[in-house]
Amino acid sequence: MSDGTRPGGPAAGTPGRSGRDAVVIGGGLAGITAALALADAGVGVTLVESRPRLGGLAFSFRRGDLTVDNGQHVYLRCCTAYRWFLDRIEAAALAPLQDRLDVPVLDVARPEGRRLGRLRRDALPVPLHLGRSLATYPHLSLAERARVGRAALALKGLDLADPDLDTQDFGSWLAAHGQSARAVEALWDLVGVATLNAVAGDSSLGLAAMVFKTGLLSDPGAADIGWAHVPLGELHDRLARKALDSAGVRTEVRTRVTSVLTDENGRWSVQVPGERLTADAVVLAVPQREAHDLLPEGALDAPENLLRIGTAPILNVHVVYDRKVLEKPFFAALGTPVQWVFDRTDASGLREGQYLALSQSAAHDEIDEPVAALRERYLPELERLLPGTRAAVVRDFFVTRERTATFAPAPGVGRLRPGARTKAPGLYLAGAWTATGWPATMESAVRSGVSAADAALSALGRPRPHRLFEFEEAA
């Protein structure tokens, strides 16, 4: 990058552009979305990312001959914004959805031994679409299943716009609605921990209700699961960068922003090593603590709230066997520390054997444990779950740790999450931690980028590109 000052976007002022320009700070899903949306509306955009790649916390890396995702990421059919994003970067075919929700759930804690159940839907209207699955779910007693049904109906009746829901915890609400500890473990936390990154007792009722109402009680197909059948870097880095290039976005990686200031004319100045970028609008699409450090004085009424938004870790355990030990693409587990197991063999490029990835959410007690201790704990658990592993040779065992993988969805977090607009004209916030109404998911990140771009375009007097809001029509 050259010394001096230059407009934020490479095409600012050129034919077909309005002369408006913007800088997007952060190359995760929120930043990529905001940059694409602004560029699609004719704004000249520079995207700045401190890492050597795009994708934020949903990325891939090389380990020997394997391409490894830092963690297993999935989305649901109700994630209309992320589905729009996949379409926008021409990646939808690489991350397909199930035809119909079907989750194998293996319990190894029963006296009678391993028992397999399934959570799947039928082609019936809500709530009948899950009726047969719940009625035959072997991991709960008949009485527990009946009480789950009554709690689900009570949950469906909650008003997500009620701010009081954010002050309560989901665990207490479940207990008050007759849910046993076993029902919480075998059903509510089975879904909730994976989507919220917290157990029910540590989760805001508002966010938990949003997850269950939207994912399980809004539309029969809302909870159908999709995941990348290629490395995440293929989607969120290579194809995203290709889309950005095609849209005319200037993308700078390995570039850390040191300050964000405004001048007397209302123009923004973004300082990076050796260069000062000027722009009409700036989108801060970085984690909340980094956003706090870059915010100019007066941009938020209570900037300290950003520091009060807690974080939650995710631990991922990776095991490569010398043979195939799992026939299904994934399963969830009960009665064991193991939560969810995915087959990543084909996506990683492994040619012989099988590569399993264990996704361990809310891993506060394990996130800093040595690899040797985790190996000693998880390999025997996999032998309990998958008998085929007992004769298999472990060719590789490693872990990836995201200590601040998501914001913590604790009660009260809703009042701490800011919207896209700040009090500083031309400065906007994006990130899964902002006030999207969703927990910290890829869906929330994309929605935040849309919101920031929409606010910026309104202030810049630019029309909203229709395709940016197609996902709202699909919702």
C-alpha positions, 0 to 999 in steps of 0.5 A: 500500500502506498503512503498518503491519502486516498478515497476509500473505494477504488471506483469512487468518482468513476463513471457509473458511481455516485462519487460516494465511498465507504470503508468497511473494517473487518472481513468476516461475514458481516463485513463482506455482506456490508461491502457487497451491499454498498458496492451493489448500490454504486458506492466505492468500497474498501474492505480492510481485514487484519487477518491474511484471509476473509471469513472471520471465525468461520475459516479453514487452514492447512494441516499437512495434506488436510484442509481443516475448518476451525470449527463445524458451522451449520445453518438452518433453512430459516436462515434466509440471510445466510442463504442469500449470502451463499447465493450472492457469492455463488456458493449455495450448491456447495452448502446444501440443505437436508431435504428434511430435518433428520438428526440421529441422537445416540445415548450411551448412558442407559443401562441397556446400552447404546440407544439411537433416537431421531429428531425428524420432521414429517410433511405436516403443518406446524406443530404436527410436523414434529409430533411423531418424532416427539411421540417416539423419541426414546430418550424421554419417558412418555410423561416427559414427552407430553410435558415437552409438547405443552412447553413447546406450545407455551413457548410458541405463545411468547412475544419475542418483542417483549423486553422482559424475556431478555431479563429471564433465563431459559432454564428457570422458564423450562423448570417452571413449565414442568421440564425435567433435568432429563428433558433439558439435557436430551432435547432443549439443551441438545438444540440450544447449546449448539445454537446459543453456545450456552446451557439453558440456565445461562441463556436469555429466555428472549434469545432461546425463545427466538431460536425455538420459535423460529427454528422449530415452530414457525414453518415445517422446514425451518430447522432443516440443516445445511452445512458446507460440503467443502472447506469453509475457506472455499466459501467465505474466503475464495468465493467471497473475495471473487464476489467482492472483486467482481463488485469492484471492492478493493480488499486489503488483508493483513491490514490493521486499522489504528484509528477512525476519525472524522474531520471538520467536513464530516468525512471519515479518516481511517488510518492503516499502516502507511496510508490514510483512507478517507470515506463518506461512511465507515462500517465497523464490522469487528468484535465488540471489544475491538469496536469499543477501542476504535469508536470515536468519543460520543459515537455511542451513549454507553460505549462501556456496554460493549465491554459488558457483552460477555463471550463464550468459547467453542472447542473443536476436537479433530480425529483422523482414523485409518478406516471408516467408523461412521456411516452417517454425515453427523449425529448428536450424543447424550450421556457423554461429554461429546456433543455433535460429531461430523464426518469431514472426510471428503471436505478435508481432502482425506483420501484414506480413512475417516476424519471426524470433527467434534463440536463442543459448545459452551466449553468453558471448562475445557477450552484451555485443557492440554491436548493430551488430556482431551485425547485421554477424555474423548477417544474413549468416549468415541469408542463408547459411541462408535464401536468401529473405532475400537479396532481403528488406528488414530492417525491424527488427533488435534484441537482448535480453540475459539476462546471468544467464538460468540457473544454470551447469550446471558440474560440482559444481553439484549439491552447491551447490543447496539443497533447499526446506527451510531450517534456519529453520522456516517459511522455504522456497526455490524457483527453478530453481536449487534442487535439483530434479534438472533444469537451469535450465528452466521445468520446474525452476522449477515443480517448485521451487515445488511442493516449497516449497509441499509443505514449507510445507503439511506444516509448517502442517498443511494437506492437499496439494491433489490437483491440485497433484501430478497431474503426478507421476502423469503422469510 
